[in-house]
């Protein structure tokens, strides 16, 4: 695998300056982007994750060349604070797996500072961390700080914890195979695990942008794994796509980090309304079609107006079943099943998620729904399933099937 690390830029500020931290973001991103553009040249790659976070990769090295980043700390110090003592710049590099990196990216400024200043290596995430500043002395080598999760985090629990990255298989009943995976990486600031597959109370809500960025980061890292087959669906909130300033952050990240991976990528646009306007679909095509082969819209209204969807932009529409009594859920399922011809005319696959019972799965299998997902289909998995044949009578899948080569 190529060498990679996540760069976070921390600023030591007074209380008054800290209140204006968001206002400093564009300047930090501009200076850092210009620096990396000129000094982190091809075949090295970098991607803007947030105004204060950047993913760095080097396909021809065993480790990221951190020494050349020393100059970045000096330039940021000068641009932001001049020669005054109004603040300090600290660069923090994290090296770990995709789940740890997703937590590192989504952690808020103040909490990360506390983790760095802790006297021990115990932190909310694992991996290793390196601090760089304008005064860093490299004569004694690189002083990486090894990290370990708190002991209690190692205890298994039935409820996935905030800060975790989990995958859920998307099942194709007609082919009797798990055909794709949905990724969900929960920010550490969330009160519980977030998901697009389960009940509505687990949707990201106000944490949508943090959830999207953490999940996209984890999914993009997983695509670097050799031998992975299948498609990974990354989440993007509908409101983020239609808000120009937020959309620009996503577009920059896609351009820098998802380039060349389109064949194995899908996107789920969640929280979509009953009838998006034509301008919204035009924006989907302009923003997403360059990076994603499959564009899925997740809706909660079984009366979604599929006849208003332009042909050739959206590949699937997924109905999230309501958190209601069985007869209400069954009525919602029946409504989308009865409209399959309308979906076919628009060249769109209908799909259902948040399936909770074996009876609901059985109904979808009998009706040969193209795709289904939910707790009754697949339990949360630490890694994506990829292309995995599976008998529908055995759903839900609780753990990845053992390959035949390992079972012998």
N, C-alpha and C positions, 0 to 999 in steps of 0.2 A: 504493500500500500504506500502511497505517497506520504511524505512527512507533512504533518498538519498541526496547527495549533490555533486557538482562538485568542485574539488580542482584545483586551478591555482597557479603556483609558479612564483612569480615576483622577479626580481633581480634589486636592485638599483645599477647601474653601472655608471662609468665615460663614457664620449662620446667615448673614445678609446675602452673601454671594450664592450660597447653596440654594436659596429660594429662587434664584434665577438660573438654576442648572439647565433647565430645558432650553433656555434662550441661547446657551453656549453650544448646544448640540450641533447646529448647522456649521458653526465655525470650526469646531473640532473635526467634524466629518470632512469639511472642505480641505483643511490643512493635511489631515491624515491621508485622504484620498489622493491629493496631489503628490505627497511624499511617496506613497506606495506605487503610484502610476509611473514615477520616474526611477524608483530604486528597487522595486519588487517586480522586475521585468520578467517577461516570458522566458522559459516555461513556467516560472512561478505564477501562482494565481492568488487573487484575494477577492473577497466578497464583503460588501457592506451589509451587516446584519441589523445594526441600529446605529445612530449617530456616534455612539461610544464603543461599538463592538465590530470587529472585523475577523473574518475567517482567512487564515493564511495557509496555503499549500505549496509544496515543492515536490514535484514528481521525481526529481532526480537526486534527492537527498534523504538520508536516514533521519535527520532532525532538521527542524526549521532553523535557519540562520538568524539567530536572535541578536547577534552582535551588531549587525547593521541597523537594528532598530534603535540603538542608543541615540543616534542623531535625531530620530523622530521626537524623543522626549525633549531634547534641547530646543527643537524648532517650535514645538507646542508651548513650551515654557515661555519662549520669547514672544510668540504671537498672542498668547492669552494674557500674560502678566508683565511683559516687558522685563525690565531689570528690577522691578519692585518686588517686595516680599508679600504680595497680595495673595499668593497661592502657589501650590506645587503640583506638578504633573507626575503621575505614577503610571507606568505601563505594566499591565498584568497579563501574562501569557498562561493559558491553561492547556494542558495536554491530557487527554483522557478519551473514553469511549463516547459514542454519540449521546447517550443519556446524560452522562456527567457534563458534557459540553453544553447541552440544551439547558441544563439547570444553571450553569455558569453564565450563559448569555441572558437568561431571563431574571436573574437575581437583581434586586434593586441596588442602587449605588451605596446606600448606607449599610445594608446587610453585608454586601461584599467587602466593604472596608473592615467590618468587624471580623469577618472570616480571615482576612489577611493579617490583621493585627493579633489574632489569637495566638497564644504562646505555643500551643500544640498543633499537630497536623490534623486534628479532628475538624471536619467541616461538613456542611450539608451535602457535599458531593465528593466523589473520589477523583483519582487521577493525580496530577502534580501541577504545581503552580510556580511561576517565576516572576519576580518583580524587577523592573528596570526603571531607572531614572537617569537624569542628566549626570548624576554623580556615580553611577554604577562602575565598580572596579572589576574588570574581567581578568585580572592577573591571577586570581585564585580559582579560575574556572567558573562555570555557571552554577549558581546556588539554587537549584530546584528544591521546592518544599513539597515533600510527599504528603498527600492528603488521604484521609480515610473517613468514611461516613461514621456517624455516631453509632455505638454498639446497638442501640435499640432499633436502628434502621435496618439491621440485618434480620430482625425477627419477621417471619412471614405473617401476613395478615390477610383477611379475606377482602378488605377494601383497599384498592391501590392508593398509595400515598401521593400527596402533592409532590411535584418534583420528579415524578417517574415518567419514563417514555415507554409506551405500550403500543402494540399493533393488534389489529383485529382483522381476521380474514373476511373477505367478501365472497360469498358462495354463488355459484352458477348452477341452479337445479337442473336445467336441460342437459348440461354436460357432466353433472355430478363431480364438480371440481371447485376448489378454492382458486379463483382466478386473479385476485388482487388483494391488497392489504391497505387498510386505513391506519395512519399514524396519529397518535395523540401524545403530546409532550406537555405535561402540566407545569406551569410556572410555580416556583416555590412560594409565591405570595398567595396562591389560591388556597381556599379553605378545604377543598377536597379534590379528588381526581376529576379531570375534565374529559369529555368525550363527545363525539358526534354520533355515536352508535347507540348509546343508552338513553335513559329517560331525559326529559327536557331540563330537569334541575341540574344536570351535569353539563349542559351547554356552557361555553365560555362566558357569555354575557359581556360585562364590562372589561373582562380580561382578554377579549378577542384578539387584539393585536399581539399581546405577549404570547398567547397560546399559539397563534399562527406562526410567529417567528421561531419559537422554540421547536414546534413540530416540523416546520420546513427544514430547519437546521438538522434535526435528527434524521429526517428522511433523506436529505441530501448526503449525509455522511454514510447512511446505510447503502446508498447506491455505489459507494466506493468499494464495498465488500466484493471480493471476487466470488464468482459462483452464484450470485443472487439471480433468481429468475422471477419473472412476473412484473406486476405494475404496483407502484406505491401511490396512493392518493394523499395529497397534501391539502390541508385545510386553508381556506381563505374566506373571511367574513364578507358577506355581500356589501355591508356598509363601508368596509375598507376600500372596496373597488370603486365605489361611486364618489368617494371623498378624494379630491385631487391631491391634497398634500400627503395623505396616508398612502394613496395608491403609488405615488412616486417612490416611496421607500421600498415597497414591494417590487416595483419594476426594476429598481437598481439592483436589488438582491437577486432577482431572477436572472438578470442579464449577466451578472458576475459569477453566479454559483450554480445555475441550472443549465448552463449552455451545453449543448451536445448530449443531453440526457432525455430529450423529449420522448423517445420511443418507450421509455419505462415509467413515464410520469403521467399521473392524472391529478386533477384538482377538484375538490369538493367545495362549491360555493354555498355556504350554509346561511341560515336565517334569510333566505330569499322570500320575497313577498308573493302573494297570489298571482299578480300580473305585473312583472317588471316591464318598464317602458322600452321602446325600441332603442333608445340611446344607451340603456344599460347593456343590452345584448351587443351593440356595436363596441362598447367599452370592453366587454369580455373578450371579444375577438381580437381587438387591438392589443390588449394587455397580456392575454393568456395563450393565444393560439401558437405563438412562437416557441413556447416552452413545454406545453402539455398536449399530448395526443388525445387525452380524454378529459372532457369538461362535464362535470356532474353538478346539477343544481339540487340542493336538499331543501325541501319545502315541508311545511306542517299542515297545509290546507289540501285535503283530498280533491278539492275543486279547482286545483291549479289550472290556469288557462293555457294548456299546452298548444292549442290552436293558434295562439298569438306568438309562439316561439319561432323565429326565423329558422329555416332549414339550414343545416350545415354548421351551426355554431355550438350548440349543446349536444353532447352524445348521450346523456342519460338524465333522468329526473328521478330523484329518490324521495319517496314519501316517508316522513318520520311519523310513525303511528302515535296517536295521542296517549298520554298517561291517563287512561280512563278505564271504565269497566269493559269486560270482554265484548259485549254487544256493540258498543261504540267503536271499538278498535276493529271489529269484524266488518262493520259498515264502511269504515274508511278503506279497509283493504278491498272490499267488494267494489267500491267506487272506482279505484284505479284499475282493477282487473277488468271491469266492464269497459274501460276507455282505452284498452290496448290498441284498438284499430286507429284511434286518433293519434296515439304515440307513434304507431308504425308509419302513418302518413307523414309525420314530421321527421322520420328517420331518427327517432329517439327511443332508447331503451327505458322502460319503466322499471323502477326498483323500489324495494321496501326495506326500511331499517327500524330498529327498536323492536324487533320481534322478541317476545318475552316467553312464549310457551311452545311446547312441542306441537300443539294443535295448530297454532298460527304458522309454524314452519311447514307442517303437513299440508295446509291449505295452499301455500305458495308453491310447494313442490308439485302438487296435483295440477295446479293451474299453469305450471311451467313458467313462473316468473323469471325473467332473465337474470336478476341479481337480488340477493337478500343478505341481510346482516342483522346483528343484534345479539343480546345475551343468550338467546336460545339457538344461535347459529355458531358462535365462536367465543370462547373465553379470551380475556386479554392475554397476549403473548409477549415475551421479552424480545422476540425477533419476528420479522415477517415470515409468513408461511411460504410465500411464493406460489408457484403452480403446484397444487397438492390435490390429487384425486381423493375423494372421500364419499363414502356411502351416505346418502341423506338420512337413512334410518338411524344412523349413529350420531346425528347432530344432537347437541352441540359438540364441537371439537374442544376438548379440554386441554390437550397438550399435543405438540407436533407428533405425527406418526413417525415411528422409527423406520429409517430407510432399510430396505431389504438387505443391503450390504452390511449393515450393522447388526441386523437381527440374526444373521446366520452364525 
